[in-house]
Amino acid sequence: MTSNQAISSHFLGPRAENLDVVRKSISAMLDQLQLTRTAHAEEDAKNGYDFTPSHSPESQRVASIIPNSVGMLSQLLGQHSVPFWSPRYQGNLYPDVSMAGMLGYLAAMLYNPNNVAFEASPITSAMEIEVGEQLCDLFGFQTEPSPSSNVTGWGHITCDGTVANVESLWATRNLKFRPLSLRKAMDDADRPLRFIPDTFSVPTCQGESKPFRQLSTWELLNLTPQTILDIPDQLYAQYGVTSEFLNDALDRYNVQAAVTDVLEEHCNADKRPMYLLSATKHYSWPKGAALAALGTQNMVSVSVDTAGRMSTTSLEIWLNRCLETETPVYSVVAVMGSTEEGAVDPLEDILALRRSFQARGLSFAIHADAAWGGYFATMLPCGCKTDTSRSVFGSRGGDDGTAPELCLRPEAQRSLCAMRHCDSVTVDPQKAGHVPYPSGALIFQDGRMRNFMTWKVPSLSSGSFTGATYGIEGSKPGASAMSTWLAHYCIGLDQGGYGALLAETCYASSRFSALWATVAKATDSFLCVPFNILPAESTGDAKQVETEKQRIRDEILATGNKPIGQKTLPLLLALGSDLNINAFALNWRYPDGTVNIDVAEANHLMSRVVKRLSIRSPDDRPGAVALFLGSTRFSSEEYGDALVKFKRRLGLDASTDEDLLVLKNVVANPLPDGSLVNKLGDIFKAIVNEEVKACRERNQNTADYHSFSTHGTDDVFLSYQSMFHVPNHRRQIILWASLDPYARRVYREIKGSTGADIVIKTSDKIDLEPLLKNEGSTFLGDLTTSHGMILPRARITIQRIIKSRSLMPATNDSCYPSDVMPFYLYGTTSEQHISHILTKAPNIGLDASNVRLQVQGSPIDAALSKGAIIALQDVFEKAKQPFADPIPENFFFARGKQFNVKVWADPRGYDESAKGLVEDVVKTPPLATGTIVLGEHVIVDVERVNRDPWADDDEATLVGQWRDRLKQVVRDMDRAGDH
């Protein structure tokens, strides 16, 4: 049996080929359940509690409803569930469930044990203890007392990694402030610990033994975790202070009693303790900071490198800053397998930095967020206890071409091994452990640490399990413990078990990374660029990169199921991320080969591709999706310079802060066929080519119908009805125009008699670009009002182009104006009009005709004729964006409204980008100041300007569709029940 076949035997299989194992196991469970209940019923009968089954019509009705309903709901799930078990599914971190995990959960669920306490769940509670010990052993934590230390690790199961992370944060916060609580209990007036002598000493983080009472606040806040955890044992050994008395004495000084008071007393507002985490941190960390009253602003984002790993250079800068300003640090969190790009933070270097800074007086805990990557430690010969000084960091392939026994990068191996030096670790059995939800876990190197995540500390000694005493959860399913325990038992937490399984997924992930690096050639209609660079890219030599790509095609992808040569294996394993997630992005070329530079248009291509490769609505059929891929967004705030470089590699304009949509594939299950990667690659390429055609059509500078709002009576000004998301409508245009004599007469009559808002729509599809190159250009337009057309095909002549500015994303500001609301002011000395400056999307179109302007200062006539800038004072646009649709009745921009204003000349050419214009102008002295009153003609548009014809249904619409589908099934169930 090959390695892949052995691994596959742990799963139900894509064709349910191992269903017989599941069927027999479930049958055995139900037989045992019947025996158990029958045996208890016999005991009940002996005690007078006999029960006679009911055969009433109602019981018979219920007996028929349940199987019918379950059958219909099972059919519903079968029709619409995402096939996480299928090799086609490469979308996200949703691995198939192992049979052991599934059956373990089902077996326990039949008895519904609650691991809140032993009395409610003796068997599954014992299993939870063993799972904690198994994970401690995997991560290199001591599980039995040794001659050198009685301290052992401790772990427990949580509902998920988020709760485990929050528990870690809770414990670390309490640990950090414990020395302050102890000191206060020794020094306060009533001093419950006043008897502790002045000679009681502890080591500082710099290794100097000092009397506890002489430690400064800074020194107290920088005692090492080990020192803090040892204090109760010291007090007992030296002075006989019991843990019970100590807990009672410290209770009133506990940080949990008043977090804010403790922070305000001991930490200045600008020196609150910090958490330092990778900028790509999981959302559970700021959430946890809010829950623990630490403040999300104290969760500091450390920048990442081009591989998505925490930059130790940036981390060192932050730590130096904290040391210099005496700002305490709770913890540094290292991510062992980020969920977006599969990066493993350089934990060895982070630990080295801690040692260095402890020598200088700054100490902190280190937590490994290994929710995704923790189980990958099973790929190491001895888990995290592997000796990193030995040459185990190699890679060799199996004789039959199967996955290498050890296919992690040396850096990732060292980081995983280094987890044994962390204070705590989060790991999710529900992810790479292949067990059902919910199952996360929190593991402490020193089991005494668990006493800092309980409401009332029962003791400060290692060992013992008391269910919900520790952690956030109360009731918790014993089924999760049995599921995890049985999966560990059946698969094995070693190289031959989970290690082999995950080696297969990493090996397959490297094959996928080879695909993404080479799927597009220079002559293709699109670019496909992995987030992780190819080895040759570091040289900067384009020829070497192309040579390496061809080698990947020839020596890796072309092999299919054949063995990959030993010379090629290092190249394969250098591709992609540290684990089994591949992030990559697409861009497209115009027909002439020119690469699109617009981030928004690259995002549009990827959104179209993702829509084809996922399911969203009940109309989508999972079976029709040839390949499932996931997506995420990389923001400038999180990825910084790494995103800038990624955009450049894609040929995109990197000058904007625009988010980049990124595709990803996660090889969460072993692939049964090595040639499948190529087959899926062909499917992917065909889909992308189809969607590129749509992107090209969307971006062709083709003729279209265009609309203009009209302003003025004597002189006619046109304000273009812009659209941010339609490329050939992405301009803000203001024109001074003239109408042919008849059209002018009709226009004036309508304006004068009814005051109606007149819109001019081009009579034919036209190309705006050549029209706007020269003043004097003409076009035919239909004059319309809300009641319909009033005059077709009027001749419109452009007398002056006042503004013609691109609204392409590259020309947009990164944020809205904060203190003002800016408009273009234009018209004549007798009639003035304003149009809102569109700085970024989403936005709102606001126009007002014939405003009443009263200003003092320099003359504004010259600026007015070219289009001045006028800003409404005390109208904070940033606070109002994005505007709701529909607009409320009491909207601020309405006829008769008066505002204080400032007026400036526009320093830029009429067709120059408006990026940064408002920010620059408002810093300069205005030409004039005064007031403006809006006239009778006010136009407000929040729909058209933001309309995206290609946008997907919003989430609320999709949720409604799924609920409608469920209601239909309920109606079917009701009809079946009636029969």
N, C-alpha and C positions, 0 to 999 in steps of 0.2 A: 504494500500500500504506500503510495506517495505521500509526502507531507501534506499536499493540498487535499488529498482524499481523506486523510486522517482528520484534518481540521474540519472538512465539510461534514463529517459524520456527527459533529456536535450541533448541527443546525437542521431545521426542518427541510431546508433546501428549496431552490427556486421552483421546482416542480412538486413540492411536498413529497419528495421521494422517501423521506424518513418518517412519514406520517404514521406508519404502523407502530413505531416506537412510542409516539405521542399517544396514539389510540390505546395501546396496551397499558401505558402508564396511567392515563386518565381512568381507564376501566378499573385498574388496581386501586387507585385512589378512592373511587366511588364504592367499590366493594368494601374497602376498609372503613370508609365512612359509615356504610350501612352496618357493618359489624360493630363498630364503636357505639353507634347510637342504639342499636339493639341491645348491646350489653348493658349500657346505662339504663335503658328502659326496664330491663329485667331487675336491675338493682332498685330502680324507682318503685317498681311493683311490689318488691319485698317490703318497702317502707310505706305502702299504701298510696303511692302516687301513680296508679295505673292510668294509661291513656288509650282510649279506643279511637282509631282513625275514623274520620268523618267521611261519609259517602253521600253527603247532601248534594242537592243540585248546584248549590253555590260553590262547593268545593270542586265539583266536577267541571263547572264553568271555568274556575280559576286554573284548574289543571290543563284545560285546553288553551286558555288565553296565553299562558306563559310560553309554551313551546312555539305556538304560532307567532307570537310577538318576537321571540328570540330569533326564529327563523327569518322573519322579515328584516329585522335589524342586522342580522348577519349578512343577509343579501345586500343590504344598503352599504355596510362596511366593505364588503367584497367589491361592490361596484365603484366606490369612490375613494377608498383608502390608497394612500401613496404606497407603492410596492417597495418598501425599504429593503426587502430581501432580494430583489431582482438585481442582476448585474447591470441592468440599465440605470439603476438608481445610483447616481454619483453626486447627489445634490447637497447633502448637509450632514450634520453629526448625528445621524439617526441610524445606528447599526441594527442589523437583524438581531433578534433575541435568540440566544442559545436555547436548545431544548432543556438543558438542565436549569437555566434561569427561569424559563417559562413554567416548567413543570414544578419546580420548587415553589414558585409563587402560588400556582394553582393549588398545590397540596396543602400549603399552610392556610391559604385563603378560605378553604372549606371549614376551617376551625376558627378563623378570625382572631388569632392571638394578638394581644395588644402589648407591645414591648414597653409600656409605661412602667411596668414593674414585674418582678419575677413571678409573683403570685398570679398574674394574668397571662403569663407566657413563659413558663419555665424552659421549654425546649428552644423556642426561637430566641429567647434572651441569652441562653447559653451560646447559641449560634452567633448572635451579634458580638458577644465577647470574643469568640474565636475569630470572627472576621476582622475585628479590630486588631487582634494579635497578629493575624496573617499579614495585614497591611503594614503593621509596624515592622514586622520582619522583612517584608519586601523593601521598605524604605530604609532599612538599616538601623532601625531603632531597637534598643535592647528590650527583650520580652521577658527575660528572667534576670533576677539579681545576680551580680557577679562579685568576685572578691573585691573589685575596685569601686563598685557602686551598687547601691540598692535601688537606684532609680530605674524605673522601667517606662516604656512608652505606653500609650493608651489611645484607643480610637473607638469611635462609635458610628453608627449609620444615621444619616440624616435623610430628609426627603429629597435633597438635591445639593448641587454644588453651591448654589446661592446661599442657602441656609448655612452650609459649612463655612463659607467665607465670612458670613456675618458673625457666626459664632467665634471664629478666629479673631475677628476684629474686637468683639466684645471682651474676650479673654485678655487680649493684648492691652486694651485700654485699661482694664482693671489691674493688670500686672504692673503697668507703667506707674500707676499712682499709688500702689500699695506701700512703698517706702514713705511717701508723704503722709499717708494715713497712720502708719506706725509711729512716725516722728511726732505727729500731732497728739497721738494718744499718750506719748511719753512726756510731752511738754505742756499740755493744756493745764488749766488751773486745777481741775479735779483729777487729771492725770491717772487714768486707770492702769497705765503701765509705768507709773512713776518709780516703782521699785527697781526697775531695770537700771543697773549701775552705769555710770559714765564710761566705764571701761569696755562696755559691750562694743565690739568692733566688727566691721565687715570690709571686704576688699572692694575698692573702687574699680571701675572698668579698666583703669590703668594699672591695676595689680597692687596698689598700695593699700595696706591695712590701716584703716582710720576708725577712731571712735564714731559710732553711729550718730551721736548727738552733735558732732563737730562737722558733719557733712553739710555742704551748702545745698540749696535747693537744686542747683544744676547737677551736682554730684548725685543727689538722691534720684533725680530723673534719668540718670545714666548708669545706674547699677545694672549689671548684666542680668538676664532672665535667670540664670543659674543661681546667682547670688541672692536674688529676691526669693526664689523658691526654697533656698536653703535656710532662710532666716527662722521659720518656725522650728525646724529641727535644732538649730543653734540655741534658740531660746529654751527649748525643752532640755537639751543636753546640759546647758550651762546653768539654767535657773529653775528648771522644773516647770516651766510654763506650758500648760496643756493647750492643745489646739482648740479645745472647746472654750477655754477662758479667753484665749487670744482672739478667737472669732467674735465673741461677745464684746470684748473690749474695743475691737476695731469697727464694730457694726455702725456706730454713730458717725464714724469718720470715713466710712466707705464711700468711694467715688460714685457708687450706684445710688447713694442716697441723694446726692445733689451734684451732678456733673458740672453744671454751670458755675456753682459756687467754688468748687475746687479749681476749675480753670481760671476763674477771675482772681482767686487768691494767690495762685502760684505762677500763673503765666500771663504776661502782658497780652493785650489784644492782638498785637502784631507778631507775637511769638507763640501762638498756640501750637501744640504738638502736631506733627505732620505724619501722614502716610506717604511714602514714595512708591509709585507704581508705574509700570509701563504705560505710555500714552494710549496704548491699545487695550487697556484694562477692561475686564468684564464689567457689565453694568451693575453687578451686585455690590461692587465696592463703594461707589458713591451712594447707592441705596443704603448700604450698611452704615455709612458715616452719618447719614441723616437719622437713621433709627437709633444710633448710639449717641446722638447729640454731639458728634465731633465736628460737624459742619463739612459739607461737600467741598467747600473752598480749601479745606485742609488735606484733601486728597490730591497730591501733587502729581501731575503727569510728567514722567521722564520721557524724553524723546527717544524714538527708535531709530535703528540703522536701516539700511536699504533691504535687509532681510526681515525686518519687522521685529528684531530683537531689541531689548532694552539697551540703550547706549550707556556703557559704563563711564564714558567720558562725561556725559551729561549728568549721570548719577553722582559722580565725584564732585562736579560743580555744585550741585544741590547740597550735598553733604558738607562741603566746605562752607557754604553759605550758612547752613544751620549751625555749624560749629562756631563760626565767627560771630553770629548774632545770638548765640545761645538759645536757639530754637530746638526744643526736643523733637526727636523722631520716634514715633511709635514703632514703626516697622517698615522694612523694604519688602515689597511683594514681587517675587520672581514668577513669571508665567512659564509653566512647563508644558507648552503646547497651546498657543493661542488659537482660538476657535475660528479666526478669520483667515490666517495665513500659515498656521502650523508652526509657528516660531517657538523655539526654546530659548529662554533668556540665559545669558552666560552666568550661571549660578556660581561656578568656581570663582569667577572674578568678583562677583558681588560679595561672597564670603570673605575674600581677601580684603576687599574694601572695608568690611566691618572690622576685621582684625586691625587694620591700619588706623581706623578712626577711633576704635576703642583705646588704642595706645595714646591717642591725643585727647581722650576725654569724652567722646561721643559714642554711645552704645544704643543699640536698637535690636528688636527681634527681626527674624527673617522668616517669612512665610512662603511656601511654594504652592502656588495655585496650579495644581496638577490635575484639575478636574478632567481634562482631556488626556494629558500625557502621562499620568501616573502609572497606568498599567504597562506602558512601554518599557518600564524598568525590568519587566520580566524577560526582555530580550537580552539583558546582560547576564553573564555567566552566573553571578551570585547576587542578582538584584542590585540594590544600592550598596551592598557590602562588597561589591567587586573591587579588587585592588587596582586603582587607577594608575599605579606606578608600573604595572606589568603591561606587556604589549598585547592586551586583549582587544585593543581598538583597531582591529583589522576587519576585513570583509572577505569572505570566500563563498563561492557559489556551490550549490549541491552538484553532485556528479550528473544528475539528470536534468540540470538546467533549472531546478526549482529555486526558490528564493534563497538568498544568502542567509546563513545562520545569524549573522550580525550585520544588519544593513542600515545602521544609524551612523550619521557622521560622528567622527571622534569628538567634536565639540559637544554634540547633543548627548553622547554617552557620558562624558565627564560631568555635564550639568545634571543628568539624571542621577549619577552616582553621588553627586554632592548633596542630594536631598537629605542624606543621612545626617548632615550638619545643620539642617533647618530646625527651627523651633516647632513648626507646625506645617502640615500638608493637607491640602484639599484634594480629594480624588473622587471621581464619579463612577461607581460600578455600572450605572445605567448608560454610560457611554462606551468606552473601550472594554468594559467588563462584560458587555453583551447580556445584561440582565434587564428585566422590565422596570419601567418607572413605578414608584419613585425609589431611587437608591443613590444617595451621595454618601460621603464619609469625611470626617475630620479626624486627623491623626496628630497626636502630640508626641514629640521626642521625649519629653518629661511628663509622665502621667499626672503629676501634681498640677500641671497647668489647667487641667479640666476644672479644678476648683474655682477658677476665676471666671467661669461661665455658668454660674449657678446663682440663684437668688439668695439663698442662705447657705454658706459654705458648711458642709457637714464635717469635713475633716481636711487635713492637708497631708495626706499620706497617699502612696501609690496603691493601685489595685482596686478591686471591688466594682460591682456593677449595680447601679440603683436606678436604671431606666431613665425616666424623665427628670431626675434630679439635675442632670447636666444637660446643658444646651437649651435651645429655644422651644423645641417641640414638647408637647405633652403626650397625648396618645399618638402612637406610631405603629404602622403595620408590621407585625412579626413576619408577615409574608415576605417583606423586603429582605429581612435578615436571612430567612431560609433560602430565598432565591439566590442571594449572593453567595452564601455558604456552599450551596450545592454546585453552583457554577465553578467556584474555586476548586471544589473537590473533584469534579468530573473533568474539568479542562486542565487545571494545574497552574499554580502561580510560579512557573519556572520557564526555562527556555524551551522545553519540550511541549509545553501547554500553551498558555497565553503568548509566550515568547514566539513560538512558531506561528501562531495565528497572526500576530501583529507584524511579524517579519514578512509574511505573505502580503499583508495590506501595504506595508511600506514599499515592498518591492514593486507591487502593482502601481502604487502611487508614483514611483520613479518612472515607470513606463508611461503613465499619463503625462507626467511633466515633460518627458521626451516628445510626446505628441503635441502638447501645447507650444513647445518651443519651435516645432518644425512644420506644423500643419499648414501654415501659410508661407508661400514662396514670394519672391520679389515681384513676380508677374501676376500674382493673385489680386483679387479685388479687395482684399482685407488684410489687416495685420493682426497677428495674435501674439501677445507679448506676456510671458510669465512674469509675475512679480519678482521672483527670485532669478537673479541674473545667471546666464550661462558662464562656465569657467572662463571661456575665451573673451567674454565681454569685459573682463577686468583689464585686458590688454589695451582696449580702445581701438583695436585693429579690426575694421569691418570685414576684411578678407578672411582673417582667422575665424571670426564668428561664423561666416558662411561655410567655411571648411568644416568647422565643428558641427554645424547643423547637418551637413550632408553625411558626416560620419555617424551622427545619431540616427539618421534615416536608414543608413546602410547596415549598421552593426547592431542596432537595438530594435527599431521598429520592424525592420524587414525579417527579423528572426522568428517572429510569431511565437510558437511554443518550443522552438529549438533553444539549446543552451546559449547563453551569452558568454562570449569568450572572456577569459581572465583579464586580458588587456583592456577590454571594454568596460568591465564591471566597475572600476573606479569612476569612470565617466558617468555611468548610469546613476550611481549612488551619489554623485555630486549634483545631480539635477533636482530641482524642486525644493520643497521646504524641509525643515528638520524632521517632520513626522510624515503624516499621510494626507495633508491638505495642500491642494494646489490652487493658488490664486492667480488669475490671469485676466487680461483685459483685451478688448478688441477695438480696432479703429478701421476706417474704410478709405478706399481710394476713389477719386473721381475717374471717369472713363479715360482721361488722358494720363492717369497714373499719379496725379497730384494727391498727396495725402491730406485728408481733412484735418484741420487744426482746431476745430471747435469742440471743446469738451462736451458740451450739451448734445452735439450731434453724435459723438462717439457713444455717449450714454444712451441716446435714442436707439442706436443699433443694438447695443447690449440688452436694453429692455425688451426689444422686439424678439431677440434670440431667446432670452429667458422665458418670455411668454410662450414661445413655441416648445420650450423644454421644461415645462412645469404645468401643474394644474392649479386653477384658481376658482373657477366657477363650476356649478353642477353640470354644466354642458360639456366640460372637459372630460375626456375619457382617459384614465390612467393607462389603459392598454394601448392607446394610440400614440403615447409619448415615446418616441424612439430612444431618447436619452434624457435623463433628469439631471439638471445642473442647478446649483444654488447661486445666489448673488448676495453682495453686500455693498456697502459704500465706504470708500476711503475719504476721510475729511482732512483738510489741511491742518485743522486743530490737533488731530490725533497723529497724523503721519508726517507732517512737516516737510522737511527736505526730502525724505524718502518718497513722498508723493510727487514732489516737483520732478525728481529724477525719473520716476515711473512715467509721468506724463510725457516727458521729453523722449523717452524710449519709444513711446507710442506715436511720436510725431505731433503731439498736441501742444497747444499754447499753454505753457506752465505759468504764465504771469497772473492768472486769476486764482482765487481761492475756492473755485468751484469743486464740489465733491465729484469724485470719479466713481461711477458704477463699476464694480469688479465682479467677474464671474469666479466661481470656485467649484472644484470637484473634490469630494471627500471619499476616499476609498475606505469605507467603514467595514467592508466585508471582503474576504478573499475572493479573487476572481477565479472562476473555474476554468478559464481558457485564456491563455496569453495572447492569442490573436484577436481577442475581443476588443482590445484597445484600438487596433487599426480599424475594425468594423465600425465602432462608435465614432472614430475620428472621421470616417467617410460620411457618416450621417451628419455629424456636426458641420463639416465643411459645406455640405450641400445646403443646409439650412442657413448658414451665415451668408453664403453667396446669394440666396434668394432674398434675404433681408437687406443686403447691401443695395440691391436694385431699388428697393423701396426708399432707402435713404438717399440714393442718388436722385430719384425722382422728386423727393421732398425738397432737396436742396438745389434743384435746377432753377436758375434765374429765369423762370418761364413767365409768360404773360398770365395775368390774373385780373379779376375784378377788384377794384380798390374804392374805398369810401372816404369822404372828407366831411367833417362838420364845417359849417359856414359861420362866419362872424362878420359883423359890420353891415351897414346899409349903403353908405356912400361909396366906400371902398370895400371890396370883398376879400376876406382872408380865409384860407382853408387850413384846417387842422386835421391832419391825417389820423384815421382810426387804426392805430398800431395794434400789432399782435406779437407778443413775445415769442410764441412757440410755432409760428409759421414763418419759415426763413424769408420768403419774399415779401413779408409784411413787417419785418423787423427793422423799422426805421421810425424815428419821430420826425415828422415833416410839418413845417408851417410855411405856407405860400401866400404871397400877395398875388391875387389873380384878377383877371377881368373876364366878363361874360360877353357873348355877342349881344348886340343891341336888344333884340327881342327877349332873350333870356334875362338880360339885366332888368328890363321893364317888368317882366313877370316876377323876378326875384324881389324887386323893391315893393311891388304891390302886395305880395304875400307877407313880406316882412312888416310892411307898414300897416296892413289891415288886420292880420290875424296874429302877428308876432310868432308864428310857428317856427320851430327849429327846422331848418332846411339842410338836408344832407345831399351832397353831390356824389353819385355813384358812377364810376366809369361805365360808359355804354357798352364798351367792348373790353375784352381781356387785353391788358396792356402791360408792357414791361416798364416799370418805374425808372430803372437805372438810366437808360438813355434820355428819358424825359427830364430827369433832374440834372443833366449835365449842362444845359444851356437855358438861360432865361429867354423867354419868347417862345418856348415850346408850347404846343397846343394838344388838347385831347378832347374827345366828346364825352359829355357827362349827362346823366339823367338827374334832374332836380326832383327830390322826393321829400315828403313829410311823413309823419306817422300815419297819415290817411292814405298814402300811396303816391304814385308818380304824378307830378304836376307839369313836367315838361321833359320830353325825351330829347336826347342827342343835342344838347346845347354845346356850343363851341366855347371851351375854356382855354384862356391863354395865361401862362405863367409870367407875371411881370417881374417878380423878384422871389428868389429862394431865400427865405429868412432863416430857416433851420432845415437841415437834412442830416440827421445824426443816426448812426447805426445803433441798434439795440441788441446786437450780437452779444452773447455772454461775455466775451473778452472785453467789451466796452462798458460793462455794468460795474457799478460800485459793489464793494463787499458788504456794505451795510446801508441802511436807510439814513437820511439826514436826521440828526437827533434833536436839535433845538429849534428848527424852523421847518416850514413846508415850502419848497421852492417852485416857482412857476416861470415860464417865459412870458414876458410882457411885450406886446407888439400892437401895431395899429398906426393911427395917425394922431395929430394933435387934438382932433375932435372926437375920435372914437378909439378906445383902448380895449384890448382883450387879453385874457390870460389862459395859458394851457399848462397843466401840471408837468414838471420835468420828471420823466420816467427814469429813475436812477438804477433800478434793479427789479427783477421779477420775484414774486408776484407784485402787482401794483394796481393803480387805479387811474383811469382817465378822467380828468376834471377840466372842464372848459367853462369860461364865463365870458359872455359878450357884453360890450358897452358898459364896462365897469366905471364907477365914479372914483377917480383917483385924485387925491389931494396930497401933494408932497411939497416939502421945502428942502432947499439945498441947491445943488448945481442943476442946470438944465438937463433934461433927459431926452430931448427930441432926437438927437443923433443916435443914442443908445436904443431908443424906441424903434427907430426905422430899421435897425439891424436885428432887433429882438433882444431886449434887455432881460435881466434876471431880477425878479421880484420875489421876496421871501415873506411869507406870513409869519409874523413874530408870535411867540408863545403858542404856536401850533406845533406840537412835537410829533412829527411824522412817524418816527421810529416807534412811538408808543401806540400809534393807530394802525400800523401795518401788522398783519395783512388785513385788508378790509373785508367785511362780511358781505355775502351775497344771499339775499337781497339787502339793500341799504336800509337802515332804520329810518323811520319817519322824521325823527329829530336830528337828521344828519347835519354836521357842522357846516358843510359847503352847500348853502342854499341861498335863494334870491333874498336880497335885502340884508344879508349878513355883512358885518363890518369887521375889519381886521387892521391891526397896526402892521405897517410894512416898511421894508427897506429895499432900495433899488440900486442895482449895480449895472454897469455896462458888461456885456459878455466879452471876455478877453480872447475868446477863441473864434476861429473861423466857423462859418455856418455849417460846414460838413466835418468839422473835427470832432473826435470822440468827446463825449461829455463825462468820461470817467474821471472822478476826482474834482470835477468842475465846481460843484456846489461847496464842497469842503474848502477848496482854495478861495473861492470868491467871498464867502462869508467871513473870512479872516481879514479882509481888506475893508477900508473905510467906504461906506456907501456913497453913491452920488446924491441920494436924497432919502428922506424918511417922511412918513406920513401915515395916511389911512387909505383903505380901499373899501368900497361898498359894492357887493355883487349886484348886477342888474337882473333883469327879468329872464334873461336867457342863460340858464345854467345846465350843463350837461355832465352827467355822472355815469361812468361805465366801469364796472368791476368785473363784468363777464367776458366781453369780447376781448379785451386787452390780455386776459389770462387764459383764453380758450386754447385748449390743446386738442386738436382733432384726433390725435393719435394716442391720447391718454387712455389708460385702462380705467375700468370702473373703480370707484373709490372703495375703501374697505367697508364702509357702512352698506353700500349697495351689494357687495359680495356676501357679507354676513346675512343680509336680508334674503338673498337668493338661496343660501344654504338652509336658512330657517324655513323658507317656503318648501324646500325639498323635504325637510323633516316633517313638516305639517302634512304633506301629501302621504308620507308613509304612515303617520298616525291615523289618517283617515282610512287608509287601507287596513290597518290593524283593527280599527273600530268596526269596519264592515266584516272582517273575518270573525271578530268576537260576537257579532250579532248572529252569526250562523252556528 
